[in-house]
């Protein structure tokens, strides 16, 4: 978590705006990776009238399915920039 917090301070400094983007992505991806949240969100629908879950095996894609992919795409786009920047900063720190 310390790395994520430091990464957010770095990004916020670059953007000159407090966003907390990495923490938001981390939280979302952590929930997605847990088998009880996003995987169930895409696999089941809740039938509130019957109080049951309906397996979506042959169901059409929903808007929420595309939102999940959008979060993963945003995270993937941020990673190379951060990886390169942190690598350069790390090498400079080791050289000193």
C-alpha positions as CSV (number, residue, x, y, z in Angstrom):
1,X,0.0,0.0,0.0
2,X,2.9,2.3,0.6
3,X,4.0,2.0,-3.0
4,X,0.5,2.8,-4.2
5,X,0.3,5.8,-1.9
6,X,3.7,7.1,-3.1
7,X,2.7,6.4,-6.7
8,X,-0.5,8.4,-6.3
9,X,1.5,11.3,-4.8
10,X,3.8,11.2,-7.8
11,X,1.0,11.1,-10.3
12,X,-1.0,13.8,-8.5
13,X,2.2,15.9,-8.6
14,X,2.5,15.4,-12.3
15,X,-1.2,16.2,-12.9
16,X,-1.1,19.1,-10.3
17,X,-4.4,17.6,-9.1
18,X,-5.3,15.2,-6.3
19,X,-7.0,12.2,-7.9
20,X,-5.7,9.1,-6.2
21,X,-5.9,7.2,-9.4
22,X,-3.7,4.3,-8.4
23,X,-5.5,3.7,-5.2
24,X,-8.8,3.7,-7.1
25,X,-7.5,1.2,-9.7
26,X,-5.9,-1.0,-7.0
27,X,-9.2,-1.1,-5.1
28,X,-11.2,-1.9,-8.2
29,X,-8.7,-4.6,-9.4
30,X,-8.5,-6.1,-6.0
31,X,-12.3,-6.5,-6.0
32,X,-12.2,-7.9,-9.5
33,X,-9.6,-10.4,-8.6
34,X,-11.7,-11.8,-5.7
35,X,-14.0,-14.5,-6.8
36,X,-16.9,-13.1,-5.0
37,X,-17.4,-9.7,-6.7
38,X,-16.8,-8.9,-10.4
39,X,-16.7,-12.5,-11.5
40,X,-20.1,-13.1,-10.0
41,X,-21.3,-9.8,-11.4
42,X,-20.7,-11.0,-14.9
43,X,-21.7,-14.6,-14.2
44,X,-25.0,-14.0,-12.4
45,X,-28.0,-11.8,-12.4
46,X,-30.0,-11.1,-9.2
47,X,-33.7,-11.8,-9.3
48,X,-34.9,-9.5,-6.5
49,X,-38.5,-10.8,-6.8
50,X,-37.5,-14.5,-6.2
51,X,-34.4,-13.7,-4.1
52,X,-32.3,-15.8,-6.3
53,X,-29.3,-15.7,-8.6
54,X,-29.7,-16.6,-12.3
55,X,-26.7,-18.0,-14.1
56,X,-26.0,-16.0,-17.2
57,X,-24.4,-18.8,-19.3
58,X,-26.0,-17.9,-22.6
59,X,-27.0,-14.3,-21.8
60,X,-26.2,-11.3,-23.9
61,X,-23.5,-8.8,-22.9
62,X,-24.7,-6.0,-20.6
63,X,-23.4,-2.4,-20.3
64,X,-21.9,-3.3,-17.0
65,X,-19.7,-6.0,-18.7
66,X,-18.1,-3.3,-20.8
67,X,-17.5,-1.1,-17.8
68,X,-15.5,-3.9,-16.2
69,X,-13.3,-4.1,-19.4
70,X,-12.9,-0.3,-19.4
71,X,-11.4,-0.3,-15.9
72,X,-8.9,-3.0,-16.9
73,X,-8.0,-1.0,-20.0
74,X,-7.4,2.2,-18.0
75,X,-5.2,0.3,-15.6
76,X,-3.2,-1.3,-18.4
77,X,-2.6,2.1,-20.1
78,X,-1.2,3.6,-16.9
79,X,1.2,0.8,-16.0
80,X,3.9,1.2,-18.7
81,X,4.4,4.9,-17.9
82,X,4.6,4.3,-14.2
83,X,6.9,1.3,-14.6
84,X,9.3,3.3,-16.8
85,X,9.3,6.4,-14.6
86,X,9.8,4.5,-11.4
87,X,12.5,2.4,-13.0
88,X,14.4,5.6,-14.0
89,X,13.9,7.1,-10.5
90,X,15.1,3.9,-8.8
91,X,18.2,3.7,-11.0
92,X,19.0,7.4,-10.2
93,X,18.5,6.8,-6.5
94,X,20.8,3.7,-6.6
95,X,23.5,5.7,-8.5
96,X,23.6,8.3,-5.7
